[in-house]
Amino acid sequence: MKSEAPTVEGYVADVPAERRPALEDLRRMCLEELVGYEEDVRYGMPSYSRDGAVEVAFASQRNYISLYVLRESVVKANARLLEGLSTGKGCIRFRRPEQLDPEVVRPLLAGSAADTGPIR
């Protein structure tokens, strides 16, 4: 769902109630792991950028919660953690809020923060 909310707080407040705790957890993990990043709403979703370039974003879609990790090397390095999840180019889809596992998400975020290579 593309949101018109101007802030991340507003975006999270606008999602269906059953997804809100998962998105609040995801946001908290982003803030904890992506130190030095700018949090903003870009492209209609919460985004985290460094040096002006978006590296991580998330969204509440119609049938899933998506996490966008735009450093291909990080996604490849953590492929074993993503087994059983629906993935695409830089997009990890969590079909149920309870699938948002910190044991999966944190290594992706930490890897993004540590990587200074090219972004997709």
C-alpha positions as CSV (number, residue, x, y, z in Angstrom):
1,M,0.0,0.0,0.0
2,K,1.5,3.3,-1.0
3,S,0.9,5.7,1.9
4,E,0.4,9.4,1.8
5,A,1.7,9.7,5.4
6,P,4.5,12.3,5.6
7,T,6.2,10.6,8.6
8,V,7.2,7.1,9.5
9,E,5.1,7.3,12.6
10,G,2.1,8.2,10.5
11,Y,2.8,5.4,8.1
12,V,2.9,2.8,10.9
13,A,-0.2,4.3,12.5
14,D,-2.1,3.9,9.2
15,V,-1.5,0.2,8.7
16,P,-4.1,-2.4,9.7
17,A,-4.0,-3.0,13.5
18,E,-2.9,-6.7,13.1
19,R,0.3,-5.6,11.3
20,R,1.1,-2.6,13.4
21,P,3.2,-4.4,16.1
22,A,5.3,-6.2,13.5
23,L,6.0,-2.9,11.7
24,E,6.8,-1.2,15.0
25,D,9.3,-4.0,15.7
26,L,10.8,-3.7,12.2
27,R,11.2,0.1,12.6
28,R,12.8,-0.4,16.0
29,M,15.3,-2.9,14.5
30,C,16.1,-0.5,11.7
31,L,16.7,2.4,14.1
32,E,19.0,0.2,16.2
33,E,21.0,-1.4,13.4
34,L,21.1,1.4,10.9
35,V,23.0,4.0,13.1
36,G,23.8,7.1,11.2
37,Y,21.1,6.6,8.6
38,E,18.4,9.1,7.8
39,E,14.8,7.8,8.4
40,D,12.2,9.3,6.1
41,V,9.2,8.4,3.9
42,R,10.3,8.0,0.3
43,Y,8.5,6.3,-2.5
44,G,5.5,6.1,-0.1
45,M,7.2,3.9,2.5
46,P,9.6,4.1,5.4
47,S,13.1,4.4,4.1
48,Y,16.6,4.5,5.5
49,S,19.3,6.3,3.6
50,R,23.0,7.0,4.0
51,D,24.7,9.7,2.0
52,G,21.4,10.5,0.2
53,A,20.9,6.9,-1.1
54,V,18.1,4.7,0.1
55,E,19.6,1.4,1.3
56,V,16.7,-0.2,3.3
57,A,12.9,0.3,3.2
58,F,9.8,-1.5,4.3
59,A,6.1,-1.5,3.4
60,S,2.8,-3.0,4.3
61,Q,1.5,-4.4,1.0
62,R,-1.9,-5.9,0.5
63,N,-0.9,-9.6,1.1
64,Y,2.5,-9.2,2.9
65,I,5.0,-7.0,4.6
66,S,8.0,-6.3,2.4
67,L,11.5,-5.5,3.5
68,Y,13.8,-4.0,0.8
69,V,17.5,-4.5,1.2
70,L,19.2,-2.8,-1.7
71,R,22.7,-4.2,-1.2
72,E,22.7,-7.4,-3.3
73,S,25.8,-8.7,-1.6
74,V,24.0,-8.6,1.8
75,V,21.0,-10.5,0.5
76,K,23.3,-13.1,-1.1
77,A,25.4,-13.5,2.0
78,N,22.3,-14.2,4.1
79,A,20.5,-16.4,1.6
80,R,20.3,-19.3,4.1
81,L,18.3,-17.1,6.5
82,L,15.8,-16.4,3.8
83,E,14.9,-20.0,3.0
84,G,11.1,-20.5,3.1
85,L,10.4,-16.8,2.5
86,S,9.3,-15.3,-0.7
87,T,12.1,-13.2,-2.1
88,G,12.7,-11.1,-5.2
89,K,15.5,-8.7,-6.3
90,G,16.2,-7.0,-3.0
91,C,12.7,-7.7,-1.6
92,I,11.9,-10.1,1.2
93,R,8.1,-10.8,1.6
94,F,6.7,-11.8,5.0
95,R,3.2,-13.2,4.3
96,R,2.3,-13.2,8.0
97,P,3.4,-10.6,10.6
98,E,4.8,-13.4,12.8
99,Q,7.3,-14.4,10.1
100,L,9.2,-11.1,10.8
101,D,11.9,-12.8,12.8
102,P,14.7,-10.7,14.4
103,E,17.1,-13.6,13.7
104,V,16.5,-13.0,10.0
105,V,16.1,-9.2,9.9
106,R,18.9,-8.1,12.1
107,P,21.7,-9.7,10.1
108,L,20.4,-8.1,6.9
109,L,20.3,-4.7,8.5
110,A,23.7,-5.1,10.2
111,G,25.1,-6.3,6.9
112,S,23.7,-3.3,5.1
113,A,25.2,-0.9,7.7
114,A,28.6,-2.6,7.4
115,D,28.7,-2.7,3.6
116,T,29.8,0.4,1.6
117,G,29.8,-1.2,-1.8
118,P,27.4,-0.4,-4.6
119,I,23.7,-0.2,-4.1
120,R,21.4,-2.0,-6.6
